[in-house]
Amino acid sequence: MIHIKIDGKELEVPEGTTVLNAARQAGVDIPTLCDHPALEPYGGCRLCLVEVEGARTLQPACTMPAGNNMVVHTATEKVKSARKFVLSMIFSERNHFCMYCQVSGGDCELQNAAYGEDMTHWPIQPNWQPYEVDASHPYFVMDHNRCILCRRCVRACAELSGNFTLGMEERGAKTILVADLGIPLGDSSCISCGSCIQVCPTGALIDRWSAYLGKDKDTQSTQTVCIGCSVGCGIEVLSRNNNLVRVEGNWDAEVNGGVLCEVGRFLPMVEERDRVVTPMVRKDGKLKAATWEEALNTIAEKYQPLIGHANNGVAAMVSTRLPAEVLYTFKQVFADNFGSNMVTSTDEEKFATLNSVKSEVGVYEGKLTDLEEADAVMTVGIDLTKDHQVAGFFIKRAIPNGTKVIPVNYEANGMDAFTPYATKINKNADLAFVKTLSANLNNEEAAELQNKAGLETAEIDKISSILKSAEKSVLVYGADFTQPEETFRALVKLAKETNSKLVGITGKANSTAAAQYHLDKPFVMNGHQSAMIVLGDEEPTQTMIKKVENSPFLVVLSSYHSALTAKADVVLPVTTWLEQDGHYVNLDGKIQEAHKSLQSPIDVKSNLDVLELLAAKLNLELSAESLVAAEKAV
Amino acid sequence: MSKPKVASDWLAGCAGCHMSLLDIDERILQVLELADLRATPITDLKHPDEDGVDVGILEGGINNTANEAVAKQMRSRCKYLVALGDCAVFGGVPAMRNFFTIEETLRRAYVETESTDDSGKIPDDPELCKPTNVRAVSEVVKVDLHVPGCPPDADVIFHVLAELAQGRIPEIKDEKLHWH
């Protein structure tokens, strides 16, 4: 432990703690700009300069490690005048006139720093040099006039997302933030994760929906969970007057630590589908607006005689974007009460086989956190730059630390550009590849398999030597296998042989819960007299529509109009993910609670309420503690 | 003790800061009890007293040679100079034209404006003052107190006037400093 004295407060901190963090522990406030808790210290802005007894000059607290018996002063005249000088220099560099920009949210850290030093003006005027504004990106704008060159965005791009799109060009006063080698942001390798805009301390990187449209202090913030995929990132939803303002990553969230991808941060902002705002019932061949009473009665009339019909009753499907409570109640209504043999989820059987053999993994089952600690990662059957991107960030950002990443795909994988170990195999040859690798590790002959996989011996040798020499290797698999069960078993075998952790990165937000409730069989109408689709805010696929469009009586619970609701006999308007509470189980099996962040339109009910109303209409027995049971069951 | 004399003038601004001064409402009577309001754009006197005033207040930035003259006269005749509002403090909205050349802005204003016909012409009468870059008051004369805001809140202006009238240097911090 290191003994340090800051402004008269003495404390012990572990070796390696910076003076800044020690000061924070001591409750001493040191202003910062380029520093960010989620990023490595950089020491660029010099706002955190402090006086260290015995040091010749002022020292930056953010990069200075606390030394034993160090005596630090943070509020001397020398320090204060240095801070004002640093701020004056920043203000004099570009266009930092608060009156031109103030409305960018009122959360400008540069402005707050100036307030902190009671600056009423700056002594040096800027040289009125206009800089470019890059508005080529669909989601955000890069305004160089507001940039203070703190490089938080550059570090976030590298350290959080591992994408290395942003960088700095030129030196001194000509220094400019660039994407790739100086091309418009919209044409660059940017993957739209938006981490840069979340860390920007000024209005230099701003999103298109919340910037210049009111102050952040007038917004409401709700901490909840992203349901874009099964990673389950913690998010903060900002709203004003029940309008979605912005989605930010929750820095305190255990799963993602503040990082988000395009799906979580921006797709909710570009939602353009039309809401279903009232129940609709088909009359004389046309869908007509109806009351809830009418709509529920129409369903109840059709459904009452179908209770107890296993084969020719109601075939029901529920979205895996819905909370566990909905999945559980849905199962209770249609499997337990109706006794239907066709009660499943929109995942259908996609992950069923994988789940059925998952118990065989045992101690080799890995978690997302294993990705960060791994020294070798091989991905098979998945492109983590396309979906479950945050898991991809965990892998990509580990590459500079020496982690060897081996993306195995038959087609181009977004990960290829980041690693020298990209491996291309033949289409549908995942199983052959895994088996070839196993054989190679055991020095067995597998020429035929290797040929099928389409790899040279040297390539296989290289991969097996990486996995053999790795101390913490992780095998990541997706769900796109032609022979899922065999491939999975081969992967388990490989994990055992290489002492690797096996991490499955598959599914939608609540696929794990759906699997635990056994809502995982292929959907077929097969003589059923009605199809009940609890779709929530999921977009129906063509395959799904094909399967149910000829059903004699189609009921759809949906937030949005779609080709499916157009074919329905009864459409019931339900809440979107932002308008309902509930639990989600992520791919690690971690149970997380989602919180309602927006109020739903007046005639829209939650998916759970609708199922319960329907059950009441049909006098069905729902266990009173169904929610508790749902939580226990997951 | 006689009441301190206060004079004010406006330069390249929009008069909004003086409007905000009037927004102190009935408190202006309290100010008048404490101070002797001399030449201002809202009183009849047009120049600060030749034998000087205690406090001079300038609204607006300095964007031509005439403004320069007014600022220099105010400085030479006041003991304590206040730059009132963002234009006086750093140039404000008029300073946006600094991102262009003076020729460009004149051409835009007198020739290229959509409402100008073919006879549009940049005024060049020798009697006219010369336009310059828009500057903060402090770039031309020494300023003793900066009161930022667009406009500064009436409460801030009252605080400044009341403090100065009672011979104290106003402190502008926290809520009084925050841009609303």
Chai-1 contact restraints between the chains, C-beta under 6 A:
chainA,res_idxA,chainB,res_idxB,connection_type,confidence,min_distance_angstrom,max_distance_angstrom,comment,restraint_id
A,C98,B,W179,contact,1.0,0.0,6.0,A-B,restraint_1
A,M99,B,D86,contact,1.0,0.0,6.0,A-B,restraint_2
A,M99,B,C150,contact,1.0,0.0,6.0,A-B,restraint_3
A,Q102,B,W179,contact,1.0,0.0,6.0,A-B,restraint_4
A,Y115,B,L177,contact,1.0,0.0,6.0,A-B,restraint_5
A,D118,B,K173,contact,1.0,0.0,6.0,A-B,restraint_6
A,T120,B,H146,contact,1.0,0.0,6.0,A-B,restraint_7
A,T120,B,P148,contact,1.0,0.0,6.0,A-B,restraint_8
A,T120,B,I172,contact,1.0,0.0,6.0,A-B,restraint_9
A,H121,B,V89,contact,1.0,0.0,6.0,A-B,restraint_10
A,H121,B,H146,contact,1.0,0.0,6.0,A-B,restraint_11
A,W128,B,N98,contact,1.0,0.0,6.0,A-B,restraint_12
A,W128,B,F99,contact,1.0,0.0,6.0,A-B,restraint_13
A,P130,B,F99,contact,1.0,0.0,6.0,A-B,restraint_14
